[in-house]
């Protein structure tokens, strides 16, 4: 997360400021994303993305998040604005965990593309009609991270 910003009256609060406030309250309060998701009755993956500024919350959802994290009214209002999506600060990520995802796409992206096209034809996997699940898989050699991505196939149309 970014360093805490100055929330003085000299400039309006931004959506990034709200994410910083949420993250600071999460850490200071020992709040878990899964607990927030349970209160919203949504997945922990979508909830986390929303709290980190990548999704739009309804008024009710925003009020719940505001209550959980002790946010001011301005922050609750910003949670309901459609965000600018894409949260990486550089084209090649430097955070080791995010970089590994970049590496996976660099190494396996053409394979994933080829296998999807072979199975479905010319099109894309939606990141809008989409779900994700992240679970811990115990393993005697070291726990594993299992990530399931599921997106609707959208074929290219002729016109």
N, C-alpha and C positions, 0 to 999 in steps of 0.2 A: 504494500500500500504506500501511497505517498506520505511524505512527512505531514504532520498536522498543519493545516492551513490557518491563517489568521482570519477569523470570522467577524472582523470588525465591520462597522457600518460603512467603511470606505468602499466596499464592493459587495455586490449581491452574492449570496450563496450559490454554489454550482452543484451539479449532480455528483461530481467528483468529491466535493466537500462532504456531501451526505454519505457517500461510501466510506470516507475516512472516519466520519463520526460513528457510523455503524461498526466499523472494524475496531475502533478504539473501545467502544462500549462492549463489544463481544469479548475482547481480550481482558479488559478490566473486570468484566462481570462473570467471566468463565462461562459464557453462553455458547452452546453448541448449535451448529446449523441445523442438525436433525431436530432439535427441540423447537427452533423457530418454525421449521417446516411443519412439524406436528400441529402447532397452533394455527398455521395458515391452511392446514389440510392439503398440502402440496408436497411434491418431492423435495428432498434436500438439495438435489442438483439444481432444479429450477429456482428454488428459494435462494440459494447461495448466489446464483447468477443475478437474480433480481437485486439482492442486497449489495452486490458489488457493482451495480450500475448497468447491467446488460438487459434487463427486462422492465416492462411497465407494470406497475401494481395498480389494482383497482383501489378505489377510495377506502373500502373496508380493509383490504390487505395492507395498504399503506398506514392506516391508523393502527392496526395491530403491530406492524413493524415499528412504528413510532413509539408505541407503548413499551414494547419489549426493550428497545434500545434507548429510551428516554430522549427522543428526538424533538426538536422544536417544530412548530407548525410549518415554517418555511420548508423544512426538510421533508415533512410528510407530503406537502404539496409537490415537491420535486420528484418524489418517488412515483408520482402518477403521470409524469411527463415521459413521452417516448424518448428513450436515450439514443445517443450516438453510439452505435454498437461497434465493438472492437476495442479491447482494453489493453492491448500490448503496446508498450511505449516505443518499441523499435521493430524494424522489419524482421530481424533475426533476434529472437528472444535471448536474453542473457541469464534469466533465472534457470538453474539446472533442471528443475522438474519440467518447466514449460519447454525448455530447449529440447528435452527428450521427445516431447510430442512433435516438435518441429522436425526432429531427426526421423521419427517414425514416418511422418508424411514424406520427407525427402527420400527415404530408403524404400518405403512400401507404397507410396502414393500411386505410382504407375501400375503396380500390381493390383491395388484395390480398384483403381479405375478400370483396368483391363478385365478383371473378374466381374465387376458390376456390369460393364457393357456386354460381356459375353452372356451373362445371365438375363439381363433386362433389356438390352438394346441401348441406343443412344439417348442419354439423359443424365440426370443428376440425382443425388440423394439430398432431400430437403433438410435444411437446418432450421426450418420454420415449423413444419409438421414433423416434429422430432422429439425424441425422448432419450434420456441418458440415465444409466444406473452405475454407481460405483460401489463396489463391495470388497471387503477384505476376505481373502481366502487363506485360511491357515495352511501352512506347509512346513514340514519338519526342516526343510532346507532354508527357511525364511519365508515369512508371509508374502503373499502375492497380491497385487492390485488387479482386480477384474473390472474392466470398463466395458459396458455394453452401450453401443450407440445404435439407435434405431430411427431411421428417417424414411419418409415416404419417397418412393421413386417417382420422379417427375420426368416423363419422356419429352424430348424436344418435339415440337409440332412442325409440320410443314404448312406453308400458307402461300 
